[in-house]
């Protein structure tokens, strides 16, 4: 497999600085070399150029830095389309989770051009399905899933074309443990499949993932995995954008990726919200690399 690493050093969607250094931290942790050891050809496509917060105006406080995030999303989408056009694999490194608007829009454009469908597995502590009207913060990293489904600011929903990028019936959220009131309402309205940490506690990762994968593969041809490292408990990965206690433990996180690898359905992957400022000796970025390797088939035995 030919894997293209694309860095998106953006923290404009986040309420806290530092995740813009995530792509560098993951590269320093050796992601390219480790993937090459598994037998893949790895091409590093460098980083998308993002303006710094200090250069920009916040704009509408209900959707902070909207114009630059929308511009960057368009750039990401075009780069992802170019990677996938010859059948290569995009591995997108964030940056805050708003980058998923660009990533998923690019994949959806490729799928639409081929008359095919996209499924989306969203591993995250948060639902990220707010809109400017429901967000308590105005931070766009809490809005990408809404934009992908066609809700929210038109500047975001129209990236790579004004169409919903994925059908809600082909979306599954895993490891959720923090939802705003507006998100709960929209999740019920859209029928997106949600698996909380309570579900994982009760039923185990394997059963939850079986249901999630059934949803994202039902009638689809592409499956994108968007992994926010804050899905993992801060005791395991302290260096994340928005840490929330009670997340996935070390083995649960790896098992999610191992199940994905065993299913052989992943056609693109992004790893987001690594924040080196909050990290300890790059441990969270190193863990992110280990998770990526598990998703690409690294086995214990």
C-alpha positions as CSV (number, residue, x, y, z in Angstrom):
1,X,0.0,0.0,0.0
2,X,1.1,3.6,-0.7
3,X,0.4,5.8,2.3
4,X,0.6,9.5,2.0
5,X,1.2,11.4,5.3
6,X,-0.5,14.8,5.2
7,X,0.0,17.2,8.2
8,X,-2.6,19.8,9.1
9,X,-1.0,22.0,11.9
10,X,-4.2,23.8,12.8
11,X,-5.5,24.8,16.3
12,X,-7.9,27.5,15.1
13,X,-10.9,25.2,15.8
14,X,-9.7,24.5,19.4
15,X,-10.2,26.5,22.6
16,X,-6.6,25.7,23.7
17,X,-3.3,26.2,21.9
18,X,-0.9,23.4,21.1
19,X,-2.6,20.9,18.8
20,X,-1.0,22.7,15.8
21,X,2.2,20.9,16.8
22,X,0.5,17.5,16.7
23,X,1.7,16.6,13.2
24,X,5.3,17.3,14.1
25,X,5.1,15.3,17.3
26,X,3.6,12.3,15.4
27,X,6.3,12.5,12.8
28,X,9.0,12.7,15.5
29,X,7.5,9.6,17.1
30,X,8.5,7.8,13.9
31,X,5.2,7.1,12.1
32,X,6.7,7.0,8.6
33,X,9.5,4.6,9.5
34,X,7.3,2.3,11.5
35,X,4.8,2.0,8.7
36,X,7.6,1.3,6.3
37,X,8.7,-1.6,8.6
38,X,5.2,-3.1,8.1
39,X,5.9,-3.2,4.4
40,X,4.1,0.0,3.2
41,X,5.6,2.6,0.9
42,X,5.2,6.0,2.8
43,X,5.2,9.4,1.1
44,X,5.3,12.5,3.2
45,X,3.3,15.3,1.5
46,X,4.3,17.8,4.1
47,X,1.9,20.2,5.9
48,X,-1.0,22.3,4.7
49,X,-0.1,26.0,5.4
50,X,-2.4,27.4,8.1
51,X,-2.4,31.0,9.3
52,X,-1.6,31.6,12.9
53,X,-4.3,32.8,15.4
54,X,-2.3,36.0,15.9
55,X,-2.6,36.9,12.2
56,X,-6.4,36.5,12.1
57,X,-9.6,38.1,13.4
58,X,-11.9,35.8,15.4
59,X,-14.9,36.9,13.4
60,X,-18.3,35.5,14.5
61,X,-17.8,34.3,18.0
62,X,-20.4,31.5,17.3
63,X,-18.0,30.1,14.7
64,X,-14.5,31.3,15.6
65,X,-12.0,31.7,12.7
66,X,-14.6,30.4,10.3
67,X,-13.1,31.9,7.1
68,X,-9.6,30.5,7.6
69,X,-10.9,27.1,8.7
70,X,-13.2,27.0,5.6
71,X,-10.2,28.0,3.3
72,X,-8.0,25.4,4.9
73,X,-10.7,22.7,4.6
74,X,-10.9,23.4,0.9
75,X,-7.1,22.9,0.6
76,X,-7.2,19.7,2.6
77,X,-10.1,18.3,0.5
78,X,-8.2,19.0,-2.7
79,X,-5.0,17.4,-1.4
80,X,-6.9,14.3,-0.2
81,X,-8.6,14.0,-3.6
82,X,-5.2,14.1,-5.3
83,X,-3.9,11.3,-3.0
84,X,-6.9,9.1,-3.5
85,X,-7.4,9.6,-7.3
86,X,-4.7,7.0,-8.1
87,X,-5.9,4.7,-5.3
88,X,-3.4,5.7,-2.6
89,X,-4.2,6.0,1.1
90,X,-4.4,9.3,2.9
91,X,-3.1,9.4,6.5
92,X,-4.0,12.9,7.8
93,X,-2.4,14.2,11.0
94,X,-3.9,17.0,13.1
95,X,-4.3,19.5,14.4
96,X,-7.8,20.0,15.9
97,X,-10.7,17.9,14.8
98,X,-12.1,20.7,12.5
99,X,-9.7,19.3,9.9
100,X,-12.1,16.4,9.4
101,X,-14.3,18.7,7.4
102,X,-11.6,18.9,4.7
103,X,-10.5,15.3,5.0
104,X,-14.0,13.8,4.7
105,X,-15.1,16.3,2.0
106,X,-12.2,15.3,-0.2
107,X,-13.0,11.6,0.2
108,X,-16.7,12.2,-0.3
109,X,-15.9,14.0,-3.6
110,X,-13.9,11.1,-4.8
111,X,-16.7,8.7,-3.8
112,X,-19.4,10.8,-5.5
113,X,-17.4,11.0,-8.7
114,X,-17.3,7.2,-8.8
115,X,-20.9,6.8,-7.9
116,X,-19.9,5.2,-4.6
117,X,-20.8,5.7,-0.9
118,X,-18.7,6.6,2.1
119,X,-18.9,5.3,5.7
120,X,-17.5,7.1,8.7
121,X,-16.2,5.7,12.0
122,X,-15.7,8.5,14.5
123,X,-13.7,7.5,17.6
124,X,-13.9,10.4,20.0
125,X,-14.9,11.5,23.5
126,X,-17.1,14.2,22.0
127,X,-19.9,14.1,19.4
128,X,-18.6,17.1,17.4
129,X,-22.1,17.6,16.0
130,X,-22.7,21.2,17.3
131,X,-23.5,24.0,14.9
132,X,-22.9,27.7,15.6
133,X,-26.5,27.9,17.0
134,X,-25.9,25.1,19.5
135,X,-22.2,25.4,20.4
136,X,-21.5,26.7,23.9
137,X,-18.0,27.9,22.9
138,X,-18.1,28.7,19.2
139,X,-15.0,26.4,18.7
140,X,-15.3,24.8,15.3
141,X,-13.5,21.6,16.4
142,X,-16.9,20.8,18.0
143,X,-18.7,21.1,14.7
144,X,-17.1,18.9,12.0
145,X,-19.5,16.0,12.1
146,X,-22.4,18.4,11.8
147,X,-20.8,20.1,8.8
148,X,-20.1,16.7,7.2
149,X,-23.7,15.7,7.6
150,X,-24.8,19.1,6.0
151,X,-25.7,21.1,9.1
152,X,-24.2,24.5,10.2
153,X,-22.3,27.2,8.4
154,X,-22.6,27.0,4.6
155,X,-18.9,27.8,4.3
156,X,-18.2,24.4,5.9
157,X,-21.0,22.3,4.5
158,X,-20.1,23.4,0.9
159,X,-16.4,22.3,1.0
160,X,-15.8,20.2,-2.1
161,X,-19.4,20.8,-3.1
162,X,-22.7,21.6,-1.4
163,X,-23.9,18.1,-0.6
164,X,-24.0,16.0,2.6
165,X,-20.7,14.1,2.6
166,X,-21.9,11.0,4.3
167,X,-25.4,9.5,5.0
168,X,-26.2,9.5,8.7
169,X,-27.1,5.8,8.5
170,X,-23.4,5.1,7.6
171,X,-21.9,7.0,10.6
172,X,-20.9,5.4,13.9
173,X,-19.5,7.2,16.9
174,X,-17.4,5.1,19.4
175,X,-16.1,6.0,22.9
176,X,-18.4,9.0,23.4
177,X,-18.5,10.4,27.0
178,X,-19.2,14.1,26.7
179,X,-22.2,15.6,24.8
180,X,-23.8,19.0,24.8
181,X,-27.6,19.4,25.0
182,X,-27.8,20.5,21.3
183,X,-25.7,17.5,20.3
184,X,-27.9,15.0,22.0
185,X,-30.9,16.4,20.2
186,X,-29.2,16.4,16.8
187,X,-27.9,12.8,17.3
188,X,-31.5,11.6,18.0
189,X,-32.8,13.5,15.0
190,X,-30.2,12.2,12.6
191,X,-30.2,8.6,13.8
192,X,-26.4,8.5,13.9
193,X,-25.3,5.3,15.7
194,X,-23.7,6.3,19.0
195,X,-21.7,3.9,21.3
196,X,-20.8,5.6,24.6
197,X,-18.1,4.5,27.1
198,X,-21.0,3.1,29.1
199,X,-21.8,0.8,26.2
200,X,-18.2,-0.3,26.0
201,X,-18.2,-0.9,29.8
202,X,-21.3,-3.1,29.5
203,X,-20.7,-4.9,26.3
204,X,-17.0,-4.7,25.6
205,X,-15.1,-3.3,22.6
206,X,-15.5,-6.2,20.3
207,X,-19.3,-6.3,20.4
208,X,-19.5,-2.5,20.1
209,X,-17.2,-2.5,17.1
210,X,-19.1,-5.3,15.4
211,X,-22.2,-3.1,15.5
212,X,-20.3,0.1,14.5
213,X,-18.6,-1.6,11.5
214,X,-21.9,-3.0,10.3
215,X,-23.2,0.5,10.2
216,X,-20.3,2.1,8.4
217,X,-19.9,-0.7,5.9
218,X,-23.6,-1.1,5.0
219,X,-23.8,-0.4,1.3
220,X,-20.5,1.7,1.4
221,X,-17.4,1.4,-0.7
222,X,-15.1,3.7,1.3
223,X,-14.6,3.8,5.1
224,X,-12.9,6.7,6.8
225,X,-11.7,6.4,10.3
226,X,-11.4,9.6,12.3
227,X,-9.6,9.0,15.6
228,X,-9.5,11.8,18.2
229,X,-6.9,10.9,20.7
230,X,-9.0,12.4,23.5
231,X,-11.1,9.2,23.2
232,X,-8.3,7.6,25.2
233,X,-8.2,8.2,29.0
234,X,-5.8,11.0,30.0
235,X,-4.0,8.6,32.2
236,X,-2.8,6.9,29.0
237,X,-2.6,9.9,26.7
238,X,-2.4,13.2,28.6
239,X,-1.3,15.3,25.7
240,X,-4.6,15.8,23.9
241,X,-6.7,18.9,22.9
242,X,-9.6,18.3,25.3
243,X,-8.9,15.7,27.9
244,X,-11.9,14.0,29.6
245,X,-11.6,11.4,32.4
246,X,-13.0,8.0,31.9
247,X,-11.9,7.2,28.3
248,X,-10.5,4.1,26.6
249,X,-7.7,2.3,28.3
250,X,-4.6,1.2,26.5
251,X,-5.9,-2.2,25.4
252,X,-9.4,-1.0,24.4
253,X,-7.9,1.6,22.1
254,X,-5.6,-0.9,20.5
255,X,-8.4,-3.4,20.1
256,X,-10.6,-0.9,18.3
257,X,-7.8,-0.4,15.7
258,X,-7.0,-4.2,15.6
259,X,-10.7,-4.9,14.8
260,X,-10.6,-2.3,12.0
261,X,-7.4,-3.9,10.6
262,X,-9.0,-7.4,10.7
263,X,-12.1,-6.2,8.9
264,X,-9.9,-4.8,6.1
265,X,-12.3,-2.0,5.4
266,X,-10.4,1.2,6.2
267,X,-9.6,3.3,3.1
268,X,-8.4,6.5,4.9
269,X,-7.4,7.5,8.4
270,X,-6.9,10.7,10.4
271,X,-5.4,11.1,13.9
272,X,-6.2,14.4,15.6
273,X,-5.9,16.5,18.7
274,X,-2.4,15.5,19.8
275,X,-1.2,18.4,22.0
276,X,2.5,18.3,22.8
277,X,2.2,21.2,25.3
278,X,0.2,19.0,27.6
279,X,2.2,15.8,26.9
280,X,4.9,14.0,28.8
281,X,8.0,13.3,26.7
282,X,5.9,12.9,23.6
283,X,4.2,9.8,25.1
284,X,0.8,10.7,23.6
285,X,2.2,11.1,20.1
286,X,4.1,7.8,20.5
287,X,0.8,6.2,21.5
288,X,-0.9,7.7,18.5
289,X,1.7,6.1,16.3
290,X,1.2,2.7,18.0
291,X,-2.6,3.0,17.3
292,X,-1.9,3.9,13.6
293,X,0.3,0.8,13.4
294,X,-2.5,-1.4,14.9
295,X,-4.9,0.0,12.3
296,X,-2.5,-1.0,9.6
297,X,-2.2,-4.6,10.8
298,X,0.6,-4.7,13.4
299,X,0.0,-7.8,15.5
300,X,1.2,-8.9,19.0
301,X,2.1,-12.3,17.5
